[in-house]
Amino acid sequence: MPRLEDVCRQVLALITPSEEEREHVLGLAKQIMDSLRAVLEEEGVDGEVRLEGSLAKDTWLSGEADVDIFVRFKPDIPRDFLKGRFLQIARRATAGLRHVERFAEHPYLECLADGIRINIVPCYAVRPGEWLSATDRTPYHTQFVLSHLNERLKGEVRLLKKFLKGIGAYGAEIRVGGFSGYLCELLTIYYGGFKEALEGASRWRKGTLIDIAGHYEGREDEAREFFRHHLVVVDPVDPARNAAASVRLDKMCLFIAAAREFLERPGLRFFFPGPEEPKGVSEFKHELEVRGTSIIAIHVKTGGMVPDVLWGQAFRTLRAIRGLLKNEGFRVLRATAWSDEEEHLILLLELEASTLPPVVRHVGPPIWAVEHVKRFLRKQLSDPDLVSGPYIEGDRWFALIKRRWPRAAELLSSKLSDSGGRAIGVAPLLAKRIEEWFEVLEGPQVVELCRSLPGFKAFLEAFLRGRPAWLVPEG
């Protein structure tokens, strides 16, 4: 078994940017920033262009650079300016690049240049505690981190980021629900290193509180009551903000489990999960046949939706569909979503069975509950789908009723065809797209999507495998 220190040393050599890469990325950032300054000046708009994020803090990973450029405006600039004219300015300054509009508290622009993602984000130049938007804190985050990191700790942050990426728990966006880069930096600062952060995380429990700046010293219970979250990391620059608010419980627990496993059996697989042996469509179909469960997919076209909005709508809709299936007697084993964030969304469900017996037993009230008995008998005797009964077993009434929806696919198709599924809780923006077009697919039909949707095949493989890539048998 490799030594933990040797693994970390090997990983760090692979993820630390070279001088040539630094010059290239920083040069690209400077070019965009100069262009922004020029357009702002031409437009007569007063804004301070700043480099923020991991590039400014030198905690970015080789080959995975994100350029975060912030433009700070005076507080008297109206919010409508940030939502409209600012995006026009950002687009003009980056003309010729591919653009994607993203959304945090307000819209910002994402561009791609030389394979590098560039985020251009507006914020207000305000003092701490006088925030006008969520992004106003970012320059203060940069200052705090830079004042607490030395060269060794920058490498430790890189290790933690790559570890979280490798296990699938990195990223604060709704799609991931994981750890942000800033949170990785705070955890490294708090614990004093990568290994120490894993040792700390391995002992986490629900309600863990980390307060680096001591904002709630002696008042920890008050902080837990205020934030009410399974993981609380008080933002050092804003005592009213939980820097870990984006971390879903499952991603917190995934990190805990992976940290424990790595400390016991360190290896490169945590940082660089190797691809599984690729499977063909025919192999997939055979696997589903012998698996014994039922795979159902709802395919929706979502072109033009802002990705963060799309994922919020998708997860809300997935909860509604799970509830619908459960109420109709179907047992949902797992459910998740995939999207290329451009045109296609797949809601993927694994059911114990997609077809149920045609008859279901309804349990009525006990004989002693007179009024409830009257209502039950009246309802069942007038039901055209009554198959047998009502009858008494023990002290309770029962009835056998013809099941209205014995097939899950038919149930979903019917409910989604009615106003896009609004009545069952489908999120409104997604319901509009469903009204325009959707399809419900089962088993082999789901596998066929692998031919036409790049990226879905790898997702489906991981879904069917289930276990994390780092979780391997001993020996």
Long-range contacts (C-beta under 8 A, 24 or more apart in sequence): 1-265, 1-266, 1-267, 2-266, 2-267, 3-266, 4-195, 4-262, 4-263, 4-266, 7-266, 7-267, 7-268, 8-159, 8-194, 8-195, 10-268, 11-159, 11-162, 11-268, 11-271, 11-272, 12-155, 12-158, 12-159, 14-62, 15-61, 15-62, 15-158, 15-159, 15-162, 15-271, 16-62, 16-155, 16-158, 17-60, 17-61, 17-62, 17-65, 18-62, 21-62, 21-63, 21-65, 24-114, 25-55, 25-60, 25-65, 25-67, 25-116, 26-55, 28-67, 28-113, 28-114, 28-116, 28-118, 29-55, 29-67, 29-69, 29-118, 32-67, 32-69, 32-93, 32-94, 32-111, 32-113, 32-118, 32-120, 33-69, 35-93, 35-94, 36-69, 36-71, 36-89, 36-90, 36-93, 36-120, 38-93, 39-89, 39-92, 39-93, 40-71, 40-89, 43-85, 43-89, 45-73, 45-85, 45-89, 46-73, 46-74, 47-71, 47-72, 47-73, 47-122, 48-72, 48-73, 48-125, 50-139, 52-121, 52-138, 52-139, 52-141, 52-142, 53-119, 53-138, 53-142, 53-181, 54-181, 56-142, 56-146, 57-142, 57-145, 57-146, 57-149, 57-154, 57-185, 58-154, 59-145, 59-149, 59-154, 59-157, 59-158, 59-161, 59-181, 59-184, 59-185, 60-158, 61-158, 61-161, 61-162, 61-165, 64-165, 65-116, 65-117, 66-116, 66-117, 66-118, 66-119, 67-116, 67-117, 67-118, 67-119, 68-119, 68-121, 68-138, 69-118, 69-119, 69-120, 69-121, 70-121, 70-122, 70-123, 70-135, 70-138, 70-139, 71-120, 71-121, 71-122, 71-123, 72-123, 72-124, 72-125, 72-139, 73-122, 73-123, 73-124, 73-125, 74-124, 74-125, 75-124, 75-125, 75-126, 75-130, 75-132, 77-124, 79-106, 79-132, 79-133, 82-106, 82-107, 82-122, 82-133, 83-107, 86-122, 90-120, 93-120, 94-118, 94-120, 100-307, 101-306, 102-306, 102-307, 102-308, 103-306, 103-308, 103-309, 104-134, 104-135, 104-308, 105-133, 105-134, 105-135, 106-133, 106-135, 107-306, 108-135, 128-237, 128-238, 129-238, 131-238, 137-235, 137-237, 137-238, 137-241, 140-237, 140-238, 141-182, 141-235, 141-237, 144-236, 144-237, 145-182, 145-185, 145-186, 145-189, 148-189, 149-185, 149-188, 149-189, 152-193, 153-188, 153-189, 153-192, 153-193, 156-188, 156-193, 156-194, 156-197, 157-184, 157-185, 157-188, 157-194, 159-194, 160-184, 160-187, 160-188, 160-194, 160-197, 162-271, 163-194, 163-198, 163-258, 163-262, 163-270, 163-271, 164-255, 165-271, 166-269, 166-270, 166-271, 166-272, 166-273, 166-470, 167-254, 167-255, 167-258, 167-270, 167-273, 167-468, 167-470, 168-254, 168-468, 169-251, 169-254, 169-255, 169-258, 172-246, 172-247, 173-246, 173-307, 173-308, 173-311, 174-308, 174-311, 174-312, 174-315, 175-307, 175-308, 175-311, 175-339, 176-251, 177-246, 177-247, 177-248, 177-250, 177-251, 178-246, 178-247, 178-248, 178-251, 179-244, 179-246, 179-247, 179-251, 179-255, 180-243, 180-246, 182-243, 183-233, 183-243, 183-244, 183-247, 186-210, 186-212, 186-233, 186-236, 186-243, 187-233, 190-233, 195-263, 198-259, 198-262, 198-263, 199-259, 199-263, 201-255, 201-256, 201-259, 202-256, 202-259, 202-260, 202-263, 204-231, 204-252, 204-256, 206-230, 206-249, 207-232, 208-232, 209-234, 210-234, 212-236, 213-239, 215-239, 254-468, 257-468, 258-468, 258-470, 261-470, 261-471, 262-470, 265-474, 267-470, 269-469, 269-470, 269-472, 270-470, 273-469, 273-470, 274-469, 275-458, 276-461, 276-462, 276-465, 276-469, 279-461, 281-447, 281-448, 281-450, 281-451, 284-447, 284-450, 284-460, 284-464, 285-443, 285-444, 285-447, 287-464, 288-443, 288-444, 288-446, 288-447, 291-464, 293-333, 293-350, 293-351, 293-352, 293-353, 294-350, 294-351, 294-352, 294-353, 294-354, 294-355, 294-408, 294-442, 294-443, 295-348, 295-349, 295-350, 295-351, 295-442, 295-443, 295-446, 296-348, 296-349, 296-350, 296-351, 296-354, 296-408, 296-409, 296-412, 296-440, 296-441, 296-442, 296-446, 297-346, 297-347, 297-348, 297-349, 297-440, 297-441, 297-442, 297-445, 297-446, 297-449, 298-346, 298-347, 298-349, 298-412, 298-416, 298-438, 298-439, 298-440, 298-441, 299-344, 299-345, 299-346, 299-438, 299-439, 299-440, 299-441, 299-449, 300-344, 300-345, 300-346, 300-347, 300-430, 300-433, 300-434, 300-437, 300-438, 301-343, 301-344, 301-345, 301-433, 301-436, 301-437, 301-438, 302-339, 302-343, 302-344, 302-345, 302-430, 302-433, 303-342, 303-343, 305-429, 305-433, 307-339, 307-341, 309-429, 310-339, 310-341, 310-345, 310-430, 311-337, 311-339, 312-427, 313-427, 313-428, 313-429, 313-430, 314-339, 314-345, 314-347, 314-427, 314-430, 316-425, 316-427, 316-430, 317-347, 317-421, 317-425, 317-426, 317-427, 317-430, 318-347, 319-425, 320-421, 320-424, 320-425, 320-426, 320-427, 321-347, 321-349, 321-412, 321-421, 321-424, 321-426, 322-349, 323-424, 323-425, 324-411, 324-412, 324-415, 324-424, 324-425, 325-349, 325-351, 325-408, 325-411, 325-412, 328-404, 328-405, 328-408, 328-411, 329-356, 329-360, 329-403, 330-354, 330-356, 330-408, 330-411, 334-463, 334-466, 336-463, 338-455, 338-456, 338-459, 338-460, 340-453, 340-454, 340-455, 340-456, 344-453, 344-456, 345-430, 346-449, 346-453, 346-456, 348-446, 348-460, 348-463, 350-463, 351-408, 354-407, 354-408, 354-409, 354-442, 355-406, 355-407, 355-408, 356-403, 356-406, 356-407, 357-403, 357-406, 358-402, 358-403, 358-406, 359-387, 359-400, 359-401, 359-402, 359-403, 360-400, 360-401, 360-403, 361-398, 361-399, 361-400, 361-401, 362-398, 362-399, 362-400, 362-401, 363-396, 363-398, 364-390, 364-396, 364-397, 364-398, 364-399, 365-396, 365-397, 366-395, 366-396, 366-397, 367-392, 367-395, 367-396, 367-397, 368-395, 373-397, 409-440, 409-442, 412-440, 413-440, 416-440
